[in-house]
Amino acid sequence: MELTIHTRTAGTRTVVDVGGEIDMYTATSLRERILQLLREGVTALAIDVNQVEFCDSTGLGVFIGASRRLREMNGSLIIVCARPQMLKIFQLTGLDKVLDIRDSLPTDG
């Protein structure tokens, strides 16, 4: 399965909708898209992973890297995830304690 990446705006936040599989072969595309947005000045970012079927450690590394870079820019990252399968990955790795994971996008974007 391939990775799909779509970007949209919701209120004051840029949202990256991700679908498919995030693994060692596809994570580079996601990382590059996020870095491009940060270079463009985006500091309020949400990554919606509700359409992600699989995510390995490489994909998790992309989320950690994005979170770190945004903190350095005084920005914020929200991971939008309501899928039990993906939530379990975040919980098993302890990333649910490190990343701001929400079941839906905040109403203000």
DSSP file (Angstrom, degrees, kcal/mol; ACC not computed):
  #  RESIDUE AA STRUCTURE BP1 BP2  ACC     N-H-->O    O-->H-N    N-H-->O    O-->H-N    TCO  KAPPA ALPHA  PHI   PSI    X-CA   Y-CA   Z-CA
    1    1 A M              0   0    0      0, 0.0    20,-0.1     0, 0.0     2,-0.1   0.000 360.0 360.0 360.0 143.8    0.0    0.0    0.0
    2    2 A E        -     0   0    0     18,-0.1    19,-0.6     1,-0.0     2,-0.4  -0.388 360.0-108.3 -92.1 171.4    1.2    3.5   -0.8
    3    3 A L  E     -A   20   0A   0     17,-0.2     2,-0.4    -2,-0.1    17,-0.2  -0.855  26.4-160.3-100.9 134.2    1.3    6.6    1.4
    4    4 A T  E     -A   19   0A   0     15,-2.6    15,-2.2    -2,-0.4     2,-0.4  -0.942   7.1-173.7-113.6 139.9   -1.1    9.5    0.6
    5    5 A I  E     +A   18   0A   0     -2,-0.4     2,-0.4    13,-0.2    13,-0.2  -0.986   6.8 171.8-135.4 121.9   -0.5   12.9    1.9
    6    6 A H  E     -A   17   0A   0     11,-2.3    11,-3.2    -2,-0.4     2,-0.4  -0.985  16.4-151.2-129.8 142.1   -2.9   15.8    1.6
    7    7 A T  E     +A   16   0A   0     -2,-0.4     2,-0.3     9,-0.2     9,-0.2  -0.922  22.9 157.0-117.0 138.8   -2.6   19.3    3.2
    8    8 A R  E     -A   15   0A   0      7,-2.5     7,-3.4    -2,-0.4     2,-0.4  -0.919  35.8-113.1-147.3 172.2   -5.4   21.6    4.2
    9    9 A T  E     -A   14   0A   0     -2,-0.3     2,-0.4     5,-0.2     5,-0.2  -0.933  21.8-177.4-114.3 137.1   -6.1   24.4    6.6
   10   10 A A  E >   -A   13   0A   0      3,-3.0     3,-2.0    -2,-0.4     2,-0.3  -0.905  66.0 -54.8-132.2 103.5   -8.5   24.2    9.6
   11   11 A G  T 3  S-     0   0    0     -2,-0.4    98,-0.2     1,-0.3    97,-0.1  -0.506 120.7 -19.5  64.3-123.1   -8.8   27.5   11.4
   12   12 A T  T 3  S+     0   0    0     96,-1.4     2,-0.4    -2,-0.3    -1,-0.3   0.391 122.7  88.8 -95.3   2.3   -5.3   28.6   12.3
   13   13 A R  E <   -A   10   0A   0     -3,-2.0    -3,-3.0    95,-0.2     2,-0.5  -0.816  69.4-136.8-109.1 140.2   -3.8   25.1   12.0
   14   14 A T  E     -Ab   9  45A   0     30,-2.7    32,-2.6    -2,-0.4     2,-0.5  -0.817  25.4-154.8 -88.2 130.8   -2.3   23.4    8.9
   15   15 A V  E     -Ab   8  46A   0     -7,-3.4    -7,-2.5    -2,-0.5     2,-0.7  -0.928  10.3-160.6-113.9 129.4   -3.5   19.8    8.8
   16   16 A V  E     -Ab   7  47A   0     30,-3.0    32,-2.4    -2,-0.5     2,-0.6  -0.936  11.6-156.1-107.1 111.0   -1.6   17.0    7.0
   17   17 A D  E     -Ab   6  48A   0    -11,-3.2   -11,-2.3    -2,-0.7     2,-0.4  -0.784  14.1-168.6 -88.9 123.0   -4.0   14.1    6.3
   18   18 A V  E     +A    5   0A   0     30,-2.7    33,-0.9    -2,-0.6     2,-0.3  -0.918   9.0 174.2-118.0 137.7   -2.0   10.9    6.0
   19   19 A G  E     +Ab   4  51A   0    -15,-2.2   -15,-2.6    -2,-0.4     2,-0.4  -0.959  43.3  22.0-138.5 158.5   -3.3    7.6    4.7
   20   20 A G  E    S-Ab   3  52A   0     31,-2.2    33,-3.5    -2,-0.3    34,-1.3  -0.744 102.5 -18.2  95.3-135.8   -1.9    4.2    3.9
   21   21 A E  E     - b   0  54A   0    -19,-0.6     2,-0.7    -2,-0.4    34,-0.2  -0.943  43.8-159.8-120.2 131.7    1.4    2.9    5.4
   22   22 A I  E     + b   0  55A   0     32,-2.9    34,-2.3    -2,-0.4    37,-0.4  -0.925  41.4 132.1-107.6 108.4    4.1    4.9    7.0
   23   23 A D  S >> S-     0   0    0     -2,-0.7     4,-2.9    32,-0.2     3,-0.6  -0.734  73.8 -69.0-142.1-170.8    7.3    2.7    6.9
   24   24 A M  T 34 S+     0   0    0      1,-0.2     4,-0.2    -2,-0.2    -2,-0.0   0.715 130.6  47.9 -61.9 -19.5   11.0    2.9    6.0
   25   25 A Y  T 34 S+     0   0    0      2,-0.1    -1,-0.2     1,-0.1     4,-0.2   0.768 123.2  28.2 -90.3 -28.4   10.1    3.2    2.4
   26   26 A T  T X> S+     0   0    0     -3,-0.6     4,-1.2     2,-0.1     3,-0.9   0.622  95.9  85.0-109.3 -16.7    7.4    5.9    2.6
   27   27 A A  H 3X S+     0   0    0     -4,-2.9     4,-2.9     1,-0.3     5,-0.2   0.808  82.0  65.3 -60.6 -30.7    8.4    7.9    5.7
   28   28 A T  H 3> S+     0   0    0     -5,-0.2     4,-2.7     1,-0.2    -1,-0.3   0.893  99.3  52.5 -59.8 -39.7   10.8   10.1    3.8
   29   29 A S  H <> S+     0   0    0     -3,-0.9     4,-2.0     2,-0.2    -1,-0.2   0.920 112.1  44.9 -62.0 -44.2    7.9   11.6    1.8
   30   30 A L  H  X S+     0   0    0     -4,-1.2     4,-2.4     2,-0.2    -2,-0.2   0.928 113.3  50.4 -65.8 -45.0    6.0   12.5    4.9
   31   31 A R  H  X S+     0   0    0     -4,-2.9     4,-2.7     1,-0.2    -2,-0.2   0.922 111.0  49.1 -58.8 -45.6    9.1   13.9    6.6
   32   32 A E  H  X S+     0   0    0     -4,-2.7     4,-2.3     1,-0.2    -1,-0.2   0.884 110.1  51.0 -63.9 -39.1    9.9   16.0    3.5
   33   33 A R  H  X S+     0   0    0     -4,-2.0     4,-2.1     2,-0.2    -1,-0.2   0.923 112.1  46.8 -64.1 -43.3    6.3   17.4    3.4
   34   34 A I  H  X S+     0   0    0     -4,-2.4     4,-2.3     1,-0.2    -2,-0.2   0.929 112.3  49.6 -64.4 -45.0    6.5   18.4    7.0
   35   35 A L  H  X S+     0   0    0     -4,-2.7     4,-2.5     1,-0.2    -1,-0.2   0.883 108.8  53.7 -62.0 -37.7    9.9   20.0    6.6
   36   36 A Q  H  X S+     0   0    0     -4,-2.3     4,-1.6     1,-0.2    -1,-0.2   0.927 108.8  48.8 -61.4 -44.7    8.6   21.9    3.6
   37   37 A L  H  <>S+     0   0    0     -4,-2.1     5,-2.3     1,-0.2     4,-0.2   0.903 111.1  49.8 -62.3 -41.0    5.7   23.3    5.7
   38   38 A L  H ><5S+     0   0    0     -4,-2.3     3,-1.5     1,-0.2    -1,-0.2   0.897 108.4  52.6 -65.8 -39.7    8.0   24.3    8.5
   39   39 A R  H 3<5S+     0   0    0     -4,-2.5    -1,-0.2     1,-0.3    -2,-0.2   0.821 104.9  57.1 -63.1 -30.0   10.3   26.1    6.0
   40   40 A E  T 3<5S-     0   0    0     -4,-1.6    -1,-0.3    -5,-0.2    -2,-0.2   0.508 128.1-100.2 -79.2  -3.9    7.2   27.9    4.8
   41   41 A G  T < 5 +     0   0    0     -3,-1.5     2,-0.3     1,-0.3    -3,-0.2   0.526  66.5 155.5 100.7   6.4    6.6   29.2    8.3
   42   42 A V      < +     0   0    0     -5,-2.3    -1,-0.3     1,-0.2     3,-0.1  -0.516   5.4 161.8 -67.6 128.0    3.9   26.8    9.6
   43   43 A T        +     0   0    0     -2,-0.3    33,-3.0     1,-0.2     2,-0.6   0.462  62.0  63.8-123.9  -9.1    4.1   26.6   13.4
   44   44 A A  E    S+ c   0  76A   0     31,-0.2   -30,-2.7   -32,-0.2     2,-0.4  -0.918  71.7 167.2-118.0 102.9    0.6   25.2   14.2
   45   45 A L  E     -bc  14  77A   0     31,-2.7    33,-2.0    -2,-0.6     2,-0.4  -0.914  21.8-171.7-124.2 141.3    0.5   21.7   12.7
   46   46 A A  E     -bc  15  78A   0    -32,-2.6   -30,-3.0    -2,-0.4     2,-0.6  -0.995   9.0-158.0-126.6 138.3   -1.8   18.7   13.0
   47   47 A I  E     -bc  16  79A   0     31,-2.7    33,-2.4    -2,-0.4     2,-0.7  -0.964   9.4-154.9-116.1 114.8   -1.1   15.3   11.5
   48   48 A D  E     +bc  17  80A   0    -32,-2.4   -30,-2.7    -2,-0.6     3,-0.3  -0.803  18.9 172.0 -93.3 114.1   -4.3   13.3   11.0
   49   49 A V  E >   +     0   0A   0     31,-2.5     3,-1.7    -2,-0.7    32,-0.1   0.111  41.8 114.2-108.2  20.0   -3.4    9.6   11.0
   50   50 A N  E 3  S+     0   0A   0     30,-0.3    -1,-0.2     1,-0.3   -31,-0.1   0.689  80.9  47.1 -67.3 -17.0   -7.0    8.2   11.0
   51   51 A Q  E 3  S+b   19   0A   0    -33,-0.9   -31,-2.2    -3,-0.3     2,-0.5   0.276  84.6 115.7-104.7  10.0   -6.5    6.7    7.5
   52   52 A V  E <   -b   20   0A   0     -3,-1.7   -31,-0.2   -33,-0.3    34,-0.1  -0.681  41.3-174.6 -82.9 127.5   -3.1    5.1    8.3
   53   53 A E  E    S+     0   0A   0    -33,-3.5     2,-0.3    -2,-0.5   -32,-0.2   0.737  70.1  11.9 -90.5 -27.1   -3.2    1.3    8.1
   54   54 A F  E     -b   21   0A   0    -34,-1.3   -32,-2.9     2,-0.0     2,-0.3  -0.993  57.0-178.0-154.1 141.8    0.4    0.7    9.4
   55   55 A C  E     -b   22   0A   0     -2,-0.3   -32,-0.2   -34,-0.2     2,-0.1  -0.948   9.0-169.4-145.6 123.1    3.1    2.7   11.0
   56   56 A D     >  -     0   0    0    -34,-2.3     4,-2.0    -2,-0.3     3,-0.4  -0.335  47.6 -81.5-100.2-172.5    6.6    1.4   11.9
   57   57 A S  H  > S+     0   0    0      1,-0.2     4,-2.0     2,-0.2     5,-0.1   0.788 127.1  59.9 -63.3 -28.1    9.3    3.0   14.0
   58   58 A T  H  > S+     0   0    0      2,-0.2     4,-1.3     1,-0.2    -1,-0.2   0.924 106.8  46.6 -64.7 -43.3   10.5    5.1   11.1
   59   59 A G  H  > S+     0   0    0    -37,-0.4     4,-1.6    -3,-0.4     3,-0.3   0.899 109.9  52.6 -63.9 -41.8    7.1    6.7   10.9
   60   60 A L  H  X S+     0   0    0     -4,-2.0     4,-2.2     1,-0.2    -1,-0.2   0.876 104.9  57.2 -61.8 -36.1    7.0    7.3   14.7
   61   61 A G  H  X S+     0   0    0     -4,-2.0     4,-2.7     1,-0.2    -1,-0.2   0.843 101.1  56.5 -62.5 -34.1   10.4    8.9   14.3
   62   62 A V  H  X S+     0   0    0     -4,-1.3     4,-2.4    -3,-0.3    -1,-0.2   0.919 108.1  47.3 -63.3 -43.5    8.9   11.4   11.8
   63   63 A F  H  X S+     0   0    0     -4,-1.6     4,-2.4     2,-0.2    -2,-0.2   0.912 112.9  48.3 -64.5 -42.5    6.3   12.4   14.4
   64   64 A I  H  X S+     0   0    0     -4,-2.2     4,-2.5     2,-0.2    -2,-0.2   0.926 112.5  48.7 -63.9 -44.9    8.9   12.8   17.1
   65   65 A G  H  X S+     0   0    0     -4,-2.7     4,-2.5     2,-0.2     5,-0.2   0.904 111.6  49.1 -61.8 -42.4   11.2   14.9   14.8
   66   66 A A  H  X S+     0   0    0     -4,-2.4     4,-2.4     2,-0.2    -1,-0.2   0.912 111.2  50.0 -63.9 -42.3    8.2   17.1   13.8
   67   67 A S  H  X S+     0   0    0     -4,-2.4     4,-2.2     2,-0.2    -2,-0.2   0.926 111.8  48.0 -61.5 -45.3    7.3   17.6   17.4
   68   68 A R  H  X S+     0   0    0     -4,-2.5     4,-2.1     2,-0.2    -2,-0.2   0.926 112.6  47.7 -62.6 -46.5   10.9   18.5   18.4
   69   69 A R  H  X S+     0   0    0     -4,-2.5     4,-1.1     1,-0.2    -1,-0.2   0.902 111.8  49.9 -63.4 -41.1   11.3   21.0   15.5
   70   70 A L  H  <>S+     0   0    0     -4,-2.4     5,-4.0     1,-0.2     3,-0.3   0.888 108.3  52.8 -67.1 -37.7    8.0   22.7   16.2
   71   71 A R  H ><5S+     0   0    0     -4,-2.2     3,-1.8     1,-0.2    -1,-0.2   0.914 106.5  53.6 -60.9 -41.5    8.9   23.1   19.9
   72   72 A E  H 3<5S+     0   0    0     -4,-2.1    -1,-0.2     1,-0.3    -2,-0.2   0.791 110.7  47.0 -62.0 -27.5   12.2   24.7   18.9
   73   73 A M  T 3<5S-     0   0    0     -4,-1.1    -1,-0.3    -3,-0.3    -2,-0.2   0.276 118.9-112.2 -94.5   9.0   10.1   27.2   16.8
   74   74 A N  T < 5S+     0   0    0     -3,-1.8    -3,-0.2     1,-0.2    -2,-0.1   0.827  79.7 127.9  58.4  33.0    7.6   27.8   19.7
   75   75 A G      < -     0   0    0     -5,-4.0     2,-0.3    -6,-0.2   -31,-0.2  -0.301  52.5-123.3-104.1-169.3    5.0   26.0   17.6
   76   76 A S  E     -c   44   0A   0    -33,-3.0   -31,-2.7    -2,-0.1     2,-0.4  -0.993  10.0-157.8-143.7 149.0    2.7   23.1   18.3
   77   77 A L  E     -c   45   0A   0     -2,-0.3    23,-0.5   -33,-0.2     2,-0.4  -0.992   6.3-171.3-126.9 131.7    1.9   19.6   16.9
   78   78 A I  E     -c   46   0A   0    -33,-2.0   -31,-2.7    -2,-0.4     2,-0.6  -0.985  12.4-151.2-118.7 132.9   -1.3   17.7   17.4
   79   79 A I  E     -cd  47 101A   0     21,-3.0    23,-2.7    -2,-0.4     2,-0.7  -0.928  13.0-150.8 -99.5 119.8   -1.6   14.1   16.2
   80   80 A V  E     +cd  48 102A   0    -33,-2.4   -31,-2.5    -2,-0.6     2,-0.3  -0.827  32.9 152.2 -94.9 115.9   -5.2   13.4   15.4
   81   81 A C        +     0   0    0     21,-3.1    23,-0.1    -2,-0.7    -2,-0.1  -0.908  21.4 153.7-152.4 115.6   -6.0    9.8   16.0
   82   82 A A        +     0   0    0     -2,-0.3    21,-0.1    21,-0.1    -1,-0.1   0.400  48.4 110.4-115.9  -3.7   -9.2    8.0   16.9
   83   83 A R     >  -     0   0    0      1,-0.2     4,-2.7     2,-0.0     3,-0.3  -0.615  62.1-146.2 -77.9 122.8   -8.2    4.6   15.4
   84   84 A P  H  > S+     0   0    0      0, 0.0     4,-2.3     0, 0.0     5,-0.2   0.864  97.6  57.7 -55.4 -37.9   -7.7    2.0   18.2
   85   85 A Q  H  > S+     0   0    0      1,-0.2     4,-1.1     2,-0.2   -32,-0.0   0.921 112.5  38.9 -60.5 -45.3   -5.0    0.3   16.1
   86   86 A M  H  > S+     0   0    0     -3,-0.3     4,-2.0     2,-0.2    -1,-0.2   0.886 112.8  56.0 -73.6 -38.9   -2.9    3.4   15.8
   87   87 A L  H  X S+     0   0    0     -4,-2.7     4,-2.5     1,-0.2    -2,-0.2   0.888 103.5  56.1 -59.4 -37.8   -3.6    4.5   19.4
   88   88 A K  H  X S+     0   0    0     -4,-2.3     4,-3.0    -5,-0.2    -1,-0.2   0.889 104.6  52.1 -62.4 -39.3   -2.2    1.2   20.6
   89   89 A I  H  X S+     0   0    0     -4,-1.1     4,-1.7     2,-0.2     6,-0.3   0.930 111.1  47.1 -62.1 -45.3    1.1    1.8   18.8
   90   90 A F  H  X>S+     0   0    0     -4,-2.0     6,-1.5     1,-0.2     5,-1.2   0.893 115.2  46.7 -63.4 -39.0    1.4    5.2   20.5
   91   91 A Q  H ><5S+     0   0    0     -4,-2.5     3,-0.8     4,-0.2    -2,-0.2   0.922 110.3  51.1 -69.4 -44.9    0.5    3.6   23.9
   92   92 A L  H 3<5S+     0   0    0     -4,-3.0    -1,-0.2     1,-0.3    -2,-0.2   0.828 115.2  43.3 -62.9 -32.0    2.9    0.7   23.5
   93   93 A T  H 3<5S-     0   0    0     -4,-1.7    -1,-0.3    -5,-0.2    -2,-0.2   0.523 110.5-120.3 -91.2  -6.1    5.8    2.9   22.6
   94   94 A G  T X<5S+     0   0    0     -3,-0.8     3,-1.5    -4,-0.5     4,-0.4   0.500  78.2 124.7  80.1   3.5    5.0    5.5   25.3
   95   95 A L  G >>< +     0   0    0     -5,-1.2     4,-3.1    -6,-0.3     3,-0.5   0.686  57.8  73.9 -71.3 -16.1    4.5    8.2   22.7
   96   96 A D  G 34 S+     0   0    0     -6,-1.5     5,-0.3     1,-0.2    -1,-0.3   0.710  99.0  48.2 -66.9 -17.2    1.0    8.9   24.0
   97   97 A K  G <4 S+     0   0    0     -3,-1.5    -1,-0.2    -7,-0.3    -2,-0.2   0.630 118.6  38.7 -90.9 -17.9    2.9   10.6   26.9
   98   98 A V  T <4 S+     0   0    0     -3,-0.5     2,-0.3    -4,-0.4    -2,-0.2   0.797 110.6  56.8-102.6 -38.8    5.2   12.6   24.7
   99   99 A L  S  < S-     0   0    0     -4,-3.1     2,-1.2    -9,-0.1   -21,-0.1  -0.673  84.7-115.6 -99.0 151.7    3.0   13.7   21.8
  100  100 A D        -     0   0    0    -23,-0.5   -21,-3.0    -2,-0.3     2,-0.5  -0.743  43.5-179.0 -84.6  97.0   -0.3   15.6   22.0
  101  101 A I  E     +d   79   0A   0     -2,-1.2     2,-0.3    -5,-0.3   -21,-0.2  -0.880   3.8 175.0-107.0 125.7   -2.7   13.0   20.6
  102  102 A R  E     -d   80   0A   0    -23,-2.7   -21,-3.1    -2,-0.5     3,-0.1  -0.932  37.2-131.5-129.6 152.2   -6.3   13.9   20.3
  103  103 A D  S    S+     0   0    0     -2,-0.3     2,-0.3   -23,-0.2   -21,-0.1   0.648  92.4  14.7 -79.1 -13.2   -9.3   12.0   18.9
  104  104 A S  S    S-     0   0    0    -23,-0.1    -1,-0.1   -25,-0.1   -23,-0.1  -0.980  90.1 -89.3-152.6 163.0  -10.4   15.0   16.8
  105  105 A L        -     0   0    0     -2,-0.3    -2,-0.0     1,-0.1   -59,-0.0  -0.546  53.1-104.7 -72.6 134.4   -9.1   18.3   15.6
  106  106 A P    >   -     0   0    0      0, 0.0     3,-2.1     0, 0.0    -1,-0.1  -0.244  28.5-115.9 -57.5 150.5   -9.8   21.1   18.1
  107  107 A T  T 3  S+     0   0    0      1,-0.3    -2,-0.1     2,-0.2   -96,-0.0   0.739 115.6  57.7 -64.0 -22.9  -12.6   23.4   16.9
  108  108 A D  T 3         0   0    0    -97,-0.1   -96,-1.4   -96,-0.0    -1,-0.3   0.428 360.0 360.0 -85.5   2.6  -10.2   26.4   16.7
  109  109 A G    <         0   0    0     -3,-2.1   -99,-0.2   -98,-0.2    -2,-0.2   0.403 360.0 360.0  98.6 360.0   -8.1   24.4   14.2
